[in-house]
Amino acid sequence: MELQTRFLAFMDCFHVLDMLTLCVAPLVLLTKNFKLGGKAPPAHGSLVREEPSQSERCAGG
């Protein structure tokens, strides 16, 4: 009896995974139309500020 119960539980899980796969599989067709990115934007190098000069440090305060 326990063997039959385990088999039925396995079949239930199998059917759930089967339905989930069938529902999600068409999403693969939607990924076909993605466009690849162009040139990458500049990284942090353009945002780095220069160190103030010695005269600017003394006059700043």
C-alpha positions as protocol buffer text, in pm:
chain_id: "A"
residue {
  index: 1
  type: MET
  ca { x: 0 y: 0 z: 0 }
}
residue {
  index: 2
  type: GLU
  ca { x: 283 y: 241 z: 83 }
}
residue {
  index: 3
  type: LEU
  ca { x: 449 y: 174 z: -252 }
}
residue {
  index: 4
  type: GLN
  ca { x: 129 y: 269 z: -434 }
}
residue {
  index: 5
  type: THR
  ca { x: 98 y: 586 z: -227 }
}
residue {
  index: 6
  type: ARG
  ca { x: 453 y: 689 z: -311 }
}
residue {
  index: 7
  type: PHE
  ca { x: 396 y: 619 z: -678 }
}
residue {
  index: 8
  type: LEU
  ca { x: 79 y: 831 z: -686 }
}
residue {
  index: 9
  type: ALA
  ca { x: 259 y: 1115 z: -508 }
}
residue {
  index: 10
  type: PHE
  ca { x: 539 y: 1095 z: -766 }
}
residue {
  index: 11
  type: MET
  ca { x: 286 y: 1105 z: -1049 }
}
residue {
  index: 12
  type: ASP
  ca { x: 119 y: 1412 z: -896 }
}
residue {
  index: 13
  type: CYS
  ca { x: 452 y: 1595 z: -878 }
}
residue {
  index: 14
  type: PHE
  ca { x: 536 y: 1486 z: -1229 }
}
residue {
  index: 15
  type: HIS
  ca { x: 208 y: 1623 z: -1364 }
}
residue {
  index: 16
  type: VAL
  ca { x: 256 y: 1955 z: -1185 }
}
residue {
  index: 17
  type: LEU
  ca { x: 606 y: 1993 z: -1328 }
}
residue {
  index: 18
  type: ASP
  ca { x: 475 y: 1889 z: -1669 }
}
residue {
  index: 19
  type: MET
  ca { x: 205 y: 2159 z: -1668 }
}
residue {
  index: 20
  type: LEU
  ca { x: 451 y: 2420 z: -1542 }
}
residue {
  index: 21
  type: THR
  ca { x: 694 y: 2335 z: -1822 }
}
residue {
  index: 22
  type: LEU
  ca { x: 421 y: 2351 z: -2085 }
}
residue {
  index: 23
  type: CYS
  ca { x: 308 y: 2692 z: -1959 }
}
residue {
  index: 24
  type: VAL
  ca { x: 659 y: 2841 z: -1943 }
}
residue {
  index: 25
  type: ALA
  ca { x: 803 y: 2689 z: -2263 }
}
residue {
  index: 26
  type: PRO
  ca { x: 637 y: 2944 z: -2499 }
}
residue {
  index: 27
  type: LEU
  ca { x: 828 y: 3221 z: -2321 }
}
residue {
  index: 28
  type: VAL
  ca { x: 1136 y: 3103 z: -2511 }
}
residue {
  index: 29
  type: LEU
  ca { x: 975 y: 3229 z: -2829 }
}
residue {
  index: 30
  type: LEU
  ca { x: 943 y: 3577 z: -2680 }
}
residue {
  index: 31
  type: THR
  ca { x: 1317 y: 3604 z: -2613 }
}
residue {
  index: 32
  type: LYS
  ca { x: 1400 y: 3584 z: -2983 }
}
residue {
  index: 33
  type: ASN
  ca { x: 1338 y: 3955 z: -3053 }
}
residue {
  index: 34
  type: PHE
  ca { x: 1573 y: 4110 z: -2799 }
}
residue {
  index: 35
  type: LYS
  ca { x: 1811 y: 4365 z: -2944 }
}
residue {
  index: 36
  type: LEU
  ca { x: 2173 y: 4353 z: -2845 }
}
residue {
  index: 37
  type: GLY
  ca { x: 2306 y: 4661 z: -2672 }
}
residue {
  index: 38
  type: GLY
  ca { x: 2509 y: 4919 z: -2854 }
}
residue {
  index: 39
  type: LYS
  ca { x: 2813 y: 5100 z: -2727 }
}
residue {
  index: 40
  type: ALA
  ca { x: 2854 y: 5089 z: -2351 }
}
residue {
  index: 41
  type: PRO
  ca { x: 2810 y: 5418 z: -2161 }
}
residue {
  index: 42
  type: PRO
  ca { x: 3119 y: 5568 z: -1998 }
}
residue {
  index: 43
  type: ALA
  ca { x: 3197 y: 5422 z: -1658 }
}
residue {
  index: 44
  type: HIS
  ca { x: 3300 y: 5609 z: -1346 }
}
residue {
  index: 45
  type: GLY
  ca { x: 3602 y: 5765 z: -1513 }
}
residue {
  index: 46
  type: SER
  ca { x: 3400 y: 6060 z: -1642 }
}
residue {
  index: 47
  type: LEU
  ca { x: 3258 y: 6129 z: -1295 }
}
residue {
  index: 48
  type: VAL
  ca { x: 3590 y: 6147 z: -1109 }
}
residue {
  index: 49
  type: ARG
  ca { x: 3672 y: 6498 z: -991 }
}
residue {
  index: 50
  type: GLU
  ca { x: 4027 y: 6623 z: -992 }
}
residue {
  index: 51
  type: GLU
  ca { x: 4204 y: 6697 z: -668 }
}
residue {
  index: 52
  type: PRO
  ca { x: 4211 y: 7069 z: -584 }
}
residue {
  index: 53
  type: SER
  ca { x: 4547 y: 7235 z: -617 }
}
residue {
  index: 54
  type: GLN
  ca { x: 4742 y: 7352 z: -314 }
}
residue {
  index: 55
  type: SER
  ca { x: 4632 y: 7715 z: -362 }
}
residue {
  index: 56
  type: GLU
  ca { x: 4267 y: 7616 z: -392 }
}
residue {
  index: 57
  type: ARG
  ca { x: 4288 y: 7412 z: -71 }
}
residue {
  index: 58
  type: CYS
  ca { x: 4431 y: 7704 z: 125 }
}
residue {
  index: 59
  type: ALA
  ca { x: 4190 y: 7961 z: -19 }
}
residue {
  index: 60
  type: GLY
  ca { x: 3883 y: 7740 z: 29 }
}
residue {
  index: 61
  type: GLY
  ca { x: 3825 y: 7797 z: 391 }
}
